[in-house]
Amino acid sequence: MPKARTFTAQFKAQVVLEVISGSKTSGEVCRQYQIHPTLFSRWKTTFLEQAPSVFSQEESRSAEQEHIAELERVLGRLTMELEVSKKASSLLGSLPSRNGQSL
């Protein structure tokens, strides 16, 4: 029994876009790539159903990017606070006390 062919998402999108753009008919791409018309029809349906999610992903990525930027700002502030604390601690440790001994 022959092994079933597998197709990448990029290939499927390319084939569907050829038909949607009007450069080829569905029959032409099915013959050219030796794809069963039912399979192509499923690809096209999936493509069209998921097309709106492309734009919603941009919005969610934007929110995610903003959250990441905020976390990076907090991390930078905390890193600086830690460095200042370390310097202050080392300076305070090296100061002599009233009786002439270090703290």
C-alpha positions in Angstrom: 0.0 0.0 0.0 1.5 3.4 -0.9 2.4 5.8 1.8 0.1 8.8 2.2 1.8 12.1 1.2 2.1 14.8 3.8 2.0 18.5 2.9 3.4 21.4 4.9 1.2 24.3 6.0 3.2 26.6 3.7 2.5 24.4 0.7 -1.2 24.2 1.5 -1.4 28.0 1.9 0.5 28.5 -1.4 -1.9 26.2 -3.3 -5.0 27.8 -1.8 -3.7 31.3 -2.5 -3.1 30.4 -6.2 -6.8 29.7 -6.5 -8.0 32.6 -4.3 -5.9 35.1 -6.2 -7.4 34.0 -9.4 -4.2 32.9 -11.1 -5.4 29.3 -11.4 -8.6 27.4 -11.0 -9.1 24.7 -8.4 -9.0 22.1 -11.2 -5.7 23.3 -12.5 -4.0 23.2 -9.1 -5.4 19.8 -8.3 -4.1 18.4 -11.6 -0.7 20.3 -11.3 0.0 19.1 -7.7 -1.9 15.8 -8.1 -4.3 16.6 -5.2 -7.7 15.2 -4.9 -10.4 17.9 -5.2 -12.0 17.0 -1.9 -8.6 17.4 -0.1 -8.1 20.8 -1.8 -11.6 21.8 -0.8 -10.8 21.0 2.9 -7.6 23.1 2.7 -9.5 26.0 1.2 -12.3 25.8 3.8 -9.8 25.7 6.7 -7.8 28.5 5.2 -10.9 30.8 4.9 -12.2 29.9 8.4 -8.9 30.7 10.0 -8.1 33.8 8.0 -9.7 36.2 10.6 -7.4 34.7 13.3 -4.4 36.1 11.6 -5.4 39.6 12.6 -6.5 38.7 16.1 -3.1 37.1 16.7 -1.4 40.5 15.9 -3.5 42.1 18.7 -2.7 39.4 21.2 1.0 39.5 20.2 0.9 43.3 20.8 -0.5 42.7 24.3 2.1 40.0 25.0 4.9 42.3 23.7 3.7 45.1 26.0 3.6 42.7 29.0 7.1 41.5 28.2 8.3 45.1 27.9 6.8 45.9 31.3 8.5 42.8 32.9 11.8 43.9 31.3 11.4 47.3 32.9 10.7 45.8 36.3 13.7 43.5 35.9 16.0 46.4 35.0 14.8 48.4 38.0 15.3 45.5 40.4 18.7 44.8 39.0 19.8 48.4 39.6 18.3 48.4 43.1 20.3 45.2 43.9 23.5 46.8 42.6 23.0 49.9 44.7 22.3 47.7 47.8 25.5 45.8 47.2 27.5 49.0 46.9 25.9 50.5 50.0 26.5 47.3 51.9 30.2 47.2 50.9 30.7 50.9 51.8 29.0 50.5 55.1 31.0 47.4 55.9 34.3 49.2 55.3 33.5 52.3 57.5 35.1 52.3 60.9 32.8 52.2 63.9 33.0 54.6 66.9 35.4 52.3 68.8 37.7 52.0 65.8 36.5 48.6 64.6 34.7 47.9 61.3 31.0 47.3 61.3 
